[in-house]
Amino acid sequence: MAEAASQTIVNQTIRLHHVGYVVRSIREVADRFAQSVAASWDQKIIHDPLQDAKVAFLAGIAQEFPLVELVEPASEASPVTNFLKKGGGLHHLCYEVASLDKQLEFSQTIGALIVRPPLPAVAFAGRRIAWVYTKDRLLLEFLDAH
């Protein structure tokens, strides 16, 4: 199974950064969600106008654990609104990578579709992210390490 993972992610992956979960309201679920996954929430909600979404991060008990990202549509036009209308829930995996450009090139060579080209992300201090949809219908977000 590890071999299959290395075929999807270029060998320059640094780590699984977070798991994204779409919710109707971050404020309504964040505390319960954090309690359920033994995480903490700093009460911060970040609005990202480029993605038309609000996000909050839940931190695990150890720094090396991936974060849980709660994603709330900021408007009806948000890319996650339709996903929420279908019930919301687990949405994507985000990998932090050493080179976003190399990762996107590799993703294309294995037949993945770049659904959102690189753009700066407010939630990550302007570091670039990109979205990829694999042949197996997995939505991946890649976060440039620098």
TORZA-282795 format. One record per atom (N, C-alpha, C): y, z, x; residue number from 1. Coordinates in steps of 0.2 Angstrom, whole numbers. Layout:
v:w:u:seq
Y:Z:X:NUM
...
This chain:
v:w:u:seq
-6:0:4:1
0:0:0:1
6:0:4:1
6:3:10:2
12:3:15:2
13:-4:17:2
8:-8:18:3
9:-14:20:3
13:-18:15:3
11:-17:9:4
15:-21:3:4
22:-19:3:4
24:-13:5:5
31:-10:5:5
35:-14:10:5
31:-14:16:6
35:-17:22:6
36:-25:21:6
33:-28:16:7
34:-35:15:7
40:-36:10:7
42:-30:7:8
48:-31:2:8
54:-29:6:8
53:-24:10:9
59:-21:14:9
58:-23:21:9
64:-26:24:10
64:-27:31:10
63:-21:35:10
60:-22:41:11
58:-16:45:11
64:-12:47:11
70:-13:45:12
76:-10:47:12
78:-5:42:12
74:-3:37:13
75:2:32:13
76:8:35:13
81:12:33:14
83:18:36:14
79:24:32:14
80:23:25:15
77:28:21:15
78:26:13:15
74:29:9:16
75:29:2:16
81:33:1:16
87:30:-1:17
93:34:-2:17
93:38:-9:17
92:34:-14:18
92:37:-21:18
88:33:-26:18
86:37:-32:19
83:34:-37:19
88:34:-43:19
90:28:-46:20
95:27:-51:20
92:28:-58:20
95:32:-62:21
93:33:-69:21
99:32:-74:21
98:28:-79:22
103:27:-83:22
103:31:-89:22
109:34:-91:23
110:39:-96:23
116:38:-100:23
116:40:-107:24
121:39:-111:24
128:43:-109:24
127:49:-107:25
132:53:-105:25
130:58:-99:25
133:57:-93:26
131:61:-87:26
133:69:-89:26
138:70:-92:27
140:77:-93:27
135:81:-98:27
132:77:-103:28
127:80:-107:28
121:81:-104:28
119:77:-99:29
112:78:-96:29
111:81:-89:29
117:81:-85:30
116:82:-78:30
113:89:-77:30
116:94:-80:31
113:101:-78:31
106:101:-80:31
104:99:-86:32
97:99:-87:32
92:95:-83:32
95:89:-81:33
91:84:-76:33
91:88:-70:33
96:91:-67:34
96:94:-61:34
90:100:-61:34
90:103:-66:35
85:109:-67:35
78:106:-67:35
77:101:-70:36
71:98:-71:36
68:95:-64:36
72:93:-60:37
70:90:-53:37
72:94:-48:37
73:101:-49:38
75:106:-44:38
80:103:-39:38
86:101:-42:39
91:98:-38:39
98:102:-40:39
103:100:-37:40
109:103:-38:40
114:98:-40:40
119:99:-44:41
125:94:-45:41
131:98:-44:41
135:94:-40:42
142:97:-38:42
147:96:-43:42
145:94:-49:43
150:93:-55:43
155:86:-54:43
153:82:-49:44
158:76:-48:44
155:70:-52:44
159:67:-55:45
158:60:-58:45
162:55:-55:45
159:50:-52:46
163:45:-49:46
164:39:-53:46
170:36:-54:47
170:30:-58:47
171:24:-53:47
166:19:-54:48
166:13:-50:48
168:7:-54:48
175:5:-53:49
177:-1:-57:49
174:-7:-56:49
171:-8:-50:50
168:-14:-48:50
161:-15:-51:50
158:-9:-53:51
152:-10:-56:51
152:-8:-64:51
158:-6:-66:52
160:-4:-73:52
155:2:-75:52
154:7:-70:53
150:12:-72:53
153:19:-69:53
150:24:-72:54
151:31:-69:54
145:33:-66:54
145:37:-60:55
139:39:-57:55
140:46:-55:55
135:50:-55:56
134:57:-52:56
128:57:-48:56
128:61:-43:57
122:62:-38:57
120:69:-39:57
113:70:-39:58
110:76:-39:58
106:77:-32:58
107:82:-29:59
104:83:-22:59
98:87:-23:59
93:85:-19:60
87:89:-19:60
88:95:-14:60
83:99:-14:61
83:106:-11:61
83:105:-3:61
81:99:-1:62
81:97:6:62
85:91:8:62
89:91:13:63
93:85:14:63
90:78:15:63
83:79:17:64
80:72:18:64
77:70:12:64
77:73:6:65
75:71:0:65
80:66:-3:65
77:60:-6:66
82:56:-9:66
86:59:-15:66
92:56:-16:67
96:59:-21:67
94:56:-28:67
96:59:-33:68
95:56:-40:68
102:54:-42:68
103:47:-44:69
109:45:-46:69
109:44:-54:69
113:48:-57:70
114:47:-65:70
119:41:-66:70
118:36:-70:71
122:31:-71:71
124:30:-78:71
131:30:-80:72
133:30:-86:72
137:24:-87:72
136:19:-92:73
141:14:-93:73
148:16:-94:73
153:13:-91:74
160:15:-92:74
163:11:-97:74
160:6:-100:75
162:2:-106:75
156:-2:-109:75
157:-5:-114:76
152:-9:-117:76
151:-15:-113:76
155:-17:-108:77
154:-23:-104:77
150:-21:-98:77
149:-15:-97:78
145:-13:-91:78
138:-16:-90:78
136:-18:-84:79
130:-21:-83:79
124:-16:-85:79
125:-10:-86:80
120:-6:-88:80
120:-4:-95:80
124:-7:-99:81
125:-5:-106:81
119:-8:-110:81
116:-14:-109:82
110:-17:-112:82
104:-13:-110:82
104:-11:-104:83
98:-6:-102:83
98:0:-106:83
104:3:-107:84
104:9:-111:84
103:8:-118:84
104:2:-121:85
103:1:-128:85
95:0:-129:85
92:-1:-123:86
84:-1:-124:86
81:5:-122:86
85:10:-122:87
83:17:-121:87
85:21:-114:87
87:17:-109:88
89:20:-103:88
83:22:-99:88
84:26:-94:89
79:29:-90:89
79:26:-83:89
73:26:-80:90
73:24:-73:90
75:17:-72:90
80:16:-68:91
83:9:-67:91
82:6:-61:91
83:9:-55:92
82:6:-49:92
81:11:-43:92
79:8:-37:93
78:12:-31:93
83:9:-26:93
86:13:-23:94
91:11:-18:94
89:13:-11:94
89:8:-6:95
87:9:1:95
93:8:5:95
94:13:9:96
99:12:15:96
96:8:20:96
100:3:22:97
97:-1:27:97
102:-2:33:97
99:-4:39:98
103:-4:45:98
108:-10:44:98
106:-16:41:99
110:-22:41:99
109:-25:34:99
114:-24:30:100
113:-27:23:100
112:-34:23:100
115:-38:27:101
115:-45:28:101
108:-47:29:101
105:-44:34:102
98:-46:36:102
93:-44:31:102
94:-39:27:103
90:-37:22:103
90:-42:16:103
96:-44:15:104
97:-49:9:104
93:-56:11:104
94:-58:18:105
91:-64:20:105
83:-63:19:105
81:-58:21:106
73:-56:21:106
71:-56:13:106
75:-53:9:107
73:-53:2:107
73:-60:-1:107
77:-64:1:108
77:-71:-2:108
71:-75:1:108
69:-73:7:109
63:-77:10:109
56:-75:6:109
56:-69:3:110
50:-67:-1:110
51:-69:-8:110
56:-73:-10:111
57:-75:-17:111
61:-70:-22:111
64:-65:-19:112
68:-61:-23:112
75:-64:-24:112
78:-62:-30:113
84:-65:-32:113
90:-60:-31:113
95:-62:-27:114
101:-58:-26:114
105:-58:-33:114
105:-53:-36:115
109:-53:-43:115
116:-50:-42:115
118:-47:-37:116
124:-45:-36:116
126:-45:-28:116
130:-50:-26:117
131:-50:-19:117
135:-44:-16:117
135:-43:-9:118
138:-37:-7:118
145:-36:-9:118
146:-29:-11:119
153:-27:-13:119
154:-20:-10:119
160:-18:-9:120
161:-11:-7:120
160:-6:-13:120
157:-1:-12:121
155:4:-17:121
159:11:-17:121
163:12:-22:122
167:18:-22:122
163:24:-21:122
157:25:-23:123
153:31:-23:123
150:32:-15:123
151:27:-11:124
149:27:-4:124
154:26:1:124
160:28:-1:125
166:27:3:125
167:20:6:125
166:15:1:126
167:8:3:126
162:5:7:126
156:8:8:127
151:5:11:127
148:-1:6:127
146:-6:9:128
144:-12:5:128
137:-10:2:128
136:-13:-4:129
130:-13:-8:129
128:-20:-11:129
122:-21:-12:130
120:-27:-15:130
114:-26:-19:130
113:-30:-25:131
107:-29:-29:131
103:-35:-29:131
96:-33:-29:132
91:-38:-28:132
86:-37:-34:132
83:-42:-36:133
78:-42:-42:133
72:-45:-39:133
66:-42:-38:134
60:-44:-35:134
56:-49:-40:134
51:-52:-37:135
47:-56:-42:135
43:-52:-46:135
42:-45:-44:136
38:-41:-49:136
43:-37:-53:136
49:-39:-54:137
54:-36:-59:137
56:-29:-57:137
57:-28:-51:138
59:-22:-48:138
66:-23:-46:138
71:-19:-48:139
78:-19:-47:139
79:-14:-41:139
81:-17:-35:140
83:-14:-29:140
90:-14:-27:140
93:-9:-25:141
100:-8:-23:141
99:-7:-15:141
103:-11:-11:142
103:-10:-4:142
110:-7:-2:142
110:-2:2:143
116:1:4:143
116:0:12:143
122:-3:14:144
123:-4:21:144
124:3:24:144
121:4:30:145
121:11:33:145
128:12:36:145
132:7:37:146
138:8:41:146
144:4:37:146
